[in-house]
């Protein structure tokens, strides 16, 4: 792939995965957590990747992701609030 752009990707990972039925961050796809695939794809084209996780609870163990984890400022306020947290972190 070409060079990375001087932009940041914000990955929203603070939801409860109610519709998905289980934790999307840890769901397996081809032997890797789904979140890892997302971060890798964003990392190929973006200078920075920020992963917004839930405000409450322990930070998830996401292994060696090449991303910065930030806690959502508010819990259960939806993706727009998560995006605002991510923009604030960038």
C-alpha positions as MATLAB code, in Angstrom:
seq = 'XXXXXXXXXXXXXXXXXXXXXXXXXXXXXXXXXXXXXXXXXXXXXXXXXXXXXXXXXXXXXXXXXXXXXXXXXXXXXXXXXXXXXXXXXX';
ca = [
       0.000    0.000    0.000;
       1.071    3.625   -0.407;
       2.273    5.947    2.313;
       0.260    6.837    5.382;
      -1.838    9.974    5.315;
      -1.350   12.648    7.960;
      -4.771   11.875    9.437;
      -6.077    9.864   12.353;
      -8.615    7.054   12.367;
     -11.085    6.852   15.242;
     -12.367    3.355   15.968;
     -15.460    3.220   18.163;
     -15.289    0.147   20.391;
     -17.244    1.231   23.453;
     -20.614   -0.275   22.656;
     -22.181   -3.253   24.353;
     -22.582   -5.289   21.137;
     -26.238   -5.993   21.941;
     -27.274   -6.558   18.323;
     -24.124   -8.560   17.562;
     -24.840  -10.833   20.532;
     -21.278  -10.999   21.916;
     -18.216   -8.826   22.401;
     -17.236   -7.527   18.953;
     -13.771   -6.467   20.130;
     -12.841  -10.062   20.828;
     -14.870  -11.833   18.149;
     -12.579  -14.062   16.104;
     -12.076  -13.560   12.370;
      -9.437  -15.712   10.689;
      -7.674  -16.317   13.994;
      -7.494  -12.672   15.122;
      -9.866  -10.439   17.101;
     -12.134   -8.405   14.827;
     -10.833   -5.178   16.359;
      -7.278   -6.100   15.381;
      -8.319   -6.373   11.719;
      -9.925   -2.936   11.918;
      -6.885   -1.306   13.518;
      -4.499   -2.937   11.037;
      -6.521   -1.702    8.059;
      -6.665    1.833    9.462;
      -2.951    1.758   10.318;
      -2.078    1.052    6.694;
      -3.351    4.474    5.635;
      -3.478    6.632    8.779;
      -0.682    8.125   10.851;
      -2.563    7.482   14.101;
      -5.328    5.154   15.244;
      -7.376    5.983   18.339;
      -9.648    3.280   19.766;
     -12.451    4.640   21.959;
     -13.500    2.102   24.613;
     -16.233    2.201   27.260;
     -16.044    4.780   30.027;
     -16.676    2.306   32.837;
     -14.998   -0.969   33.645;
     -11.541   -2.329   33.099;
      -9.654   -1.523   29.946;
      -9.741   -4.502   27.636;
      -6.536   -6.442   27.023;
      -6.142   -5.869   23.314;
      -2.647   -7.239   22.982;
      -0.127   -5.489   20.783;
      -2.448   -3.200   18.846;
      -0.701   -0.310   17.172;
      -3.268    2.142   18.505;
      -3.940    4.485   21.386;
      -6.792    3.538   23.721;
      -8.972    6.270   25.199;
     -11.996    5.963   27.445;
     -15.302    7.342   26.256;
     -16.222   10.478   28.218;
     -19.767    9.196   28.741;
     -21.238    5.707   28.873;
     -24.214    4.627   26.795;
     -24.533    7.904   24.873;
     -24.095    6.338   21.440;
     -21.626    6.627   18.607;
     -21.807   10.413   18.256;
     -20.552   10.851   21.842;
     -17.837    8.276   21.150;
     -16.791   10.112   18.011;
     -16.588   13.369   20.009;
     -14.317   11.638   22.517;
     -12.124   10.380   19.700;
     -11.897   13.793   18.042;
     -10.993   15.305   21.407;
      -8.202   12.764   21.796;
      -6.785   13.517   18.364;
];
